């Protein structure tokens, strides 16, 4: 199976399966002499790991990351990158493969079961193997390395919609995302979501969501105007996250409803003869190149396909059946997609930062 790698100069290849011994990644292209320890990565994995509330899967994985290569301790006792490939490992400890025995030969509707089997002629029914969202833990670890490459860029994500329920942006408070289990910046919406998701969870069903990721202090000039557009790479990165079905930059699809004078981000001259944008409808990217404004990306996450409601499907041998998926699953997988979106943003920005450094005098 090919296509397990993304990035150009900052490259990440992920490996492992949901119910295998371990998952992990190899980060290639990280510059040398950057201080890096497992503690630098673990905090990001803590945000994503399962079993932290009743609103996520009850699979209990510590998600402890181990650095296997690419670092050494200098004469001052500081562990730093060597510029060689950094291999990261996360052990799987709480697999329950027996939960999937009833769907061994059945395709879950809305899942990658059928297409994976049709393409490769093989399928790991125990949680989906490589098509499982478990793979995103490795991406979060890689994102931790990427953040060390671009330490001046601040990357934050939030859940802004659950099902039909949206946050009120007038109540947006970044500090609130640590006060609820949804990464929600609106305290009122967070309380509404708790009741809403409780009902869905008790029914054994699931619901979709929208995640917003914002990167601040992004330098001007990242990206290229044609085939290396920053927004194109961001869109590809976000679409690579399991269950993501749509991505928008800045105003996104709303621009179709606007007139030119409404959508244009007007400019003035500020202190130091630097430009000031009076709005950020473009989401920090103009013509594929960062403008210096915050880079804003949103992506839509579909409802989890593994639900208790019987759904029509077929078997590998062509029989028509009804499928019920038991086991431990997220009633709203969009919740844990927030730190994943942050990580993918970090990886893309680190990659473009290094690419840009190679092109300027």
C-alpha positions in Angstrom: 0.0 0.0 0.0 1.5 3.3 -1.1 0.6 6.9 -0.1 1.4 6.8 3.6 3.6 9.9 3.4 2.8 13.6 3.2 4.8 16.8 3.0 7.8 17.9 0.9 10.7 19.1 3.0 9.1 18.3 6.3 7.8 14.8 5.5 5.8 12.5 7.7 5.1 8.8 7.1 2.7 7.1 9.4 2.6 3.3 10.1 0.6 0.8 12.1 -2.9 -0.4 12.5 -5.7 0.2 15.0 -5.5 -3.2 16.5 -1.9 -3.9 15.9 1.0 -3.9 18.3 1.7 -0.2 17.9 1.2 2.8 15.6 3.7 5.6 14.9 5.4 7.8 12.4 8.7 8.8 11.0 9.4 12.5 10.6 12.0 13.3 7.9 13.4 16.7 7.3 13.3 18.2 10.7 16.3 20.6 11.1 19.0 19.7 13.6 19.7 21.3 17.0 16.0 21.8 18.0 15.4 20.8 21.6 12.9 17.9 21.6 11.8 15.5 24.3 8.9 13.1 24.6 7.3 15.6 27.0 7.2 18.2 24.2 4.9 15.8 22.3 2.9 14.1 25.1 0.8 17.1 25.9 -0.7 17.2 22.4 -1.5 13.5 22.5 -3.2 14.0 25.9 -5.7 16.3 24.2 -6.6 13.7 21.6 -6.4 10.4 23.5 -9.7 8.4 23.9 -11.6 7.6 27.1 -11.4 11.1 28.7 -15.1 11.7 28.9 -18.4 9.9 28.3 -18.7 11.7 25.0 -15.8 9.9 23.4 -14.9 6.2 22.8 -14.3 4.3 26.0 -11.2 2.6 24.6 -8.5 3.5 27.2 -5.2 4.1 25.5 -2.4 6.0 27.4 -1.0 7.1 24.0 2.5 7.4 25.5 4.9 8.4 22.7 8.5 7.1 22.6 11.2 8.8 20.5 13.3 6.0 19.0 15.7 7.9 16.8 16.7 11.3 15.5 17.8 12.9 18.8 20.9 13.1 21.0 21.9 14.7 24.3 24.4 17.5 23.8 27.3 18.5 26.1 24.9 20.6 28.2 22.6 17.7 28.8 19.9 19.0 26.4 18.2 16.5 24.1 18.1 18.0 20.6 17.3 16.8 17.0 20.1 15.6 14.9 18.6 16.3 11.5 18.1 12.6 10.8 14.7 10.9 10.7 12.8 11.0 13.9 10.9 7.7 14.6 8.0 7.9 17.0 6.1 4.9 18.5 2.8 4.7 20.4 1.9 1.3 21.7 -1.6 -0.1 21.5 -2.7 -1.6 24.8 -6.5 -1.7 24.9 -7.6 -3.4 21.7 -10.8 -5.5 21.9 -10.9 -7.3 18.5 -13.7 -9.6 19.6 -16.1 -6.6 19.5 -15.8 -6.7 15.7 -16.3 -10.5 15.1 -19.9 -10.0 13.9 -18.8 -7.8 11.1 -15.9 -9.9 10.0 -17.5 -10.4 6.5 -19.9 -7.5 6.5 -19.3 -4.0 5.2 -20.3 -1.1 7.5 -22.3 1.5 5.4 -20.6 4.8 5.3 -17.2 3.2 6.3 -14.1 2.4 4.2 -14.8 -1.3 4.6 -16.0 -1.9 1.0 -13.6 0.4 -0.9 -10.6 -0.8 1.1 -11.4 -4.4 0.4 -12.2 -3.8 -3.3 -8.9 -2.0 -3.8 -6.5 -4.2 -1.9 -8.3 -7.5 -1.6 -7.7 -7.6 2.1 -9.4 -5.9 5.0 -8.7 -5.7 8.7 -12.2 -5.8 10.2 -10.9 -5.1 13.7 -11.5 -1.4 13.8 -10.5 -0.7 10.2 -6.8 -1.2 10.3 -5.1 1.7 8.4 -8.5 3.3 7.7 -9.2 3.8 11.4 -9.1 7.2 13.1 -6.6 5.6 15.5 -3.9 6.5 12.9 -4.4 10.1 13.7 -2.5 9.7 17.0 0.7 9.4 15.0 -0.2 12.6 13.1 -0.6 14.4 16.4 2.8 13.3 17.5 4.3 14.5 14.2 2.5 17.8 14.7 4.3 18.2 18.0 7.6 18.0 16.2 6.3 20.5 13.6 5.4 23.0 16.3 9.0 23.0 17.4 10.1 23.9 13.9 7.8 27.0 13.9 7.6 27.9 17.6 6.6 31.5 16.9 3.3 30.4 15.2 0.4 29.9 17.6 -2.0 27.2 16.5 -5.4 26.7 18.2 -8.5 24.7 17.3 -12.1 24.6 18.4 -15.3 22.7 17.7 -17.7 25.3 16.3 -20.7 23.1 15.4 -22.1 19.8 16.5 -24.9 18.6 14.3 -27.2 21.6 13.7 -26.0 23.4 16.9 -23.5 26.2 16.3 -21.4 28.4 18.6 -22.3 32.1 19.0 -19.1 33.9 17.8 -20.0 36.9 20.0 -19.4 34.6 23.0 -16.1 33.2 21.6 -13.5 32.7 24.4 -10.4 30.6 23.7 -10.0 30.0 27.4 -13.3 28.1 27.4 -12.0 25.2 25.3 -10.2 23.9 28.4 -13.4 24.1 30.5 -15.5 21.5 28.7 -15.0 18.2 27.0 -15.8 19.5 23.5 -13.1 22.1 22.8 -15.9 24.5 22.6 -15.1 28.3 22.8 -18.8 29.2 23.8 -19.8 28.2 27.3 -23.5 28.4 26.5 -23.2 26.1 23.4 -21.1 23.7 25.4 -23.9 23.1 27.8 -26.4 22.6 25.0 -24.1 20.2 23.3 -23.8 18.1 26.5 -27.6 17.4 26.6 -27.8 16.9 22.8 -24.9 14.5 22.6 -26.1 12.6 25.7 -29.3 11.7 23.9 -27.5 10.6 20.7 -25.0 8.6 22.7 -27.7 6.7 24.6 -29.4 5.8 21.3 -26.1 4.3 20.1 -26.1 6.8 17.2 -23.6 9.5 16.1 -23.5 13.0 14.8 -21.2 15.2 12.6 -19.4 18.4 13.5 -17.3 21.3 12.2 -13.8 22.1 13.5 -12.1 25.5 13.1 -8.3 25.8 13.3 -6.5 29.1 13.5 -2.8 29.8 13.1 -1.6 33.2 14.3 1.7 35.0 13.7 2.2 33.2 10.3 4.8 35.1 8.4 4.0 36.6 5.0 5.1 34.6 2.0 4.5 31.0 2.8 3.1 29.1 -0.3 3.3 29.6 -4.0 0.8 31.0 -6.5 0.3 27.8 -8.6 1.0 24.2 -7.6 2.3 24.9 -4.1 -0.6 26.9 -2.8 -0.6 27.0 1.0 -4.4 26.7 1.1 -4.3 23.7 -1.3 -1.9 21.9 0.9 -3.9 22.8 4.0 -7.1 21.5 2.3 -5.3 18.2 1.4 -4.0 17.8 4.9 -7.4 18.3 6.5 -9.1 16.0 4.0 -6.6 13.3 4.9 -8.1 13.2 8.4 -10.4 10.3 8.8 -14.2 11.2 8.4 -13.5 14.7 7.0 -15.8 15.5 4.1 -15.4 19.2 3.5 -12.8 22.0 4.0 -13.0 25.7 3.7 -10.5 28.6 4.1 -11.5 31.9 5.5 -15.1 32.7 4.5 -15.1 29.5 2.4 -18.4 28.7 0.8 -20.0 31.9 2.2 -18.1 33.9 -0.4 -20.6 32.7 -3.0 -23.2 34.9 -1.2 -21.1 38.1 -1.1 -20.5 41.0 -3.4 -17.0 42.1 -4.3 -17.0 45.1 -2.0 -18.1 42.9 0.9 -15.5 40.1 0.4 -12.5 42.3 -0.3 -10.1 42.6 2.6 -9.3 46.3 2.5 -5.8 47.5 3.4 -4.2 50.5 5.1 -0.6 51.4 6.2 0.2 50.7 9.9 3.2 51.3 12.1 6.6 50.6 10.5 5.1 51.1 7.1 3.6 47.6 7.3 0.1 46.9 5.8 -2.9 46.4 7.9 -5.9 44.3 6.7 -9.3 45.7 7.8 -10.9 42.2 7.6 -9.8 38.6 7.0 -12.3 37.1 4.7 -9.5 35.4 2.8 -8.5 33.4 5.9 -4.9 34.7 5.8 -4.1 33.4 2.3 -4.1 35.3 -0.9 -3.3 33.7 -4.2 -2.0 30.6 -2.4 0.5 32.7 -0.3 0.1 33.7 3.4 -0.7 37.4 4.0 0.4 37.6 7.6 -3.2 37.6 8.8 -4.3 34.6 10.9 -4.7 31.5 8.8 -8.3 30.1 9.3 -9.4 26.7 8.2 -12.6 24.9 8.9 -13.5 21.3 8.1 -16.6 19.2 8.4 -16.5 15.7 10.0 -19.2 13.2 9.2 -21.0 11.1 11.8 -19.2 8.0 13.0 -20.2 5.0 10.7 -20.1 2.5 13.6 -23.6 2.7 15.2 -26.1 0.4 16.9 -28.9 1.3 14.5 -29.4 -1.5 11.9 -28.3 -0.4 8.4 -28.7 -2.2 5.1 -25.5 -3.6 3.6 -23.9 -6.6 2.0 -21.3 -9.2 2.8 -18.0 -10.0 1.0 -19.8 -12.9 -0.7 -22.7 -10.7 -2.0 -25.4 -11.4 0.6 -27.8 -8.6 1.7 -27.7 -8.1 5.4 -28.4 -5.6 8.2 -25.3 -4.3 10.0 -25.1 -3.3 13.7 -21.7 -2.3 14.9 -20.9 -3.0 18.5 -17.8 -1.9 20.4 -16.5 1.4 21.6 -17.0 4.3 19.3 -17.1 8.1 19.4 -20.7 9.5 19.2 -19.1 12.6 17.7 -15.7 11.9 16.3 -15.3 15.6 15.5 -14.5 16.3 19.2 -11.2 14.5 19.0 -10.5 15.8 15.5 -9.7 19.2 17.0 -6.1 18.4 18.1 -5.7 16.4 14.9 -6.6 19.5 12.8 -4.1 21.5 14.9 -1.4 18.9 14.2 -2.0 18.9 10.4 -2.0 22.7 10.3 1.4 22.6 12.2 2.9 20.0 9.7 1.8 22.0 6.7 3.1 25.3 8.1 6.4 23.7 9.1 6.8 22.2 5.6 6.0 25.6 3.9 8.3 27.4 6.4 11.2 25.2 5.4 10.3 25.4 1.7 10.2 29.2 1.9 13.5 29.4 3.7 15.0 27.5 0.8 13.8 30.0 -1.8 14.5 33.4 -0.2 17.8 35.2 -0.2 
